[in-house]
Amino acid sequence: MKPFAVLTLIATAAALASCQSSPRIIDEGGPSRQATGVEGSWVDPNGIVSTFAGGTFSTRTTDTNQLLASGNYVKTSPTLVEINMTSLVRNTQSKVACALVTQNQLNCTTDAGAQFSLARRG
């Protein structure tokens, strides 16, 4: 093959390669997706983990995974949640109102007036 023909083929291949677009990356909401609403796991300053999933609520210890409280929750607005829960430790029922102040902080008030905050668990 003549050198001119080889150079023409290489130049054509390079030109065609430069026309290709880069591969499309499709975000299907994997683990790096930023969470929205209260769905997911939250932790209090004592390390107790609360989980919101599909309308159910639970609180467990981190060391033994012992269930401390359970119940359900209702979103009353995009940033407000009402929890109806039963404490298995105290054998009592209570309501808790929570406000999503940022995507990573949930401020809550019990029906008895006690206040606490939860941080989204990464």
Stockholm file with secondary structure:
# STOCKHOLM 1.0

chainA/1-122         MKPFAVLTLIATAAALASCQSSPRIIDEGGPSRQATGVEGSWVDPNGIVSTFAGGTFSTRTTDTNQLLASGNYVKTSPTLVEINMTSLVRNTQSKVACALVTQNQLNCTTDAGAQFSLARRG
#=GR chainA/1-122 SS CCHHHHHHHHHHHHHHHHHSCCCCCCCCCCTTSCCCSSCEEEECTTCCEEEEETTEEEEECTTTCCEEEEEEEEEEETTEEEEEEEETTTTEEEEEEEEEEETTEEEEEETTSCEEEEEECC
#=GC SS_cons         CCHHHHHHHHHHHHHHHHHSCCCCCCCCCCTTSCCCSSCEEEECTTCCEEEEETTEEEEECTTTCCEEEEEEEEEEETTEEEEEEEETTTTEEEEEEEEEEETTEEEEEETTSCEEEEEECC
//
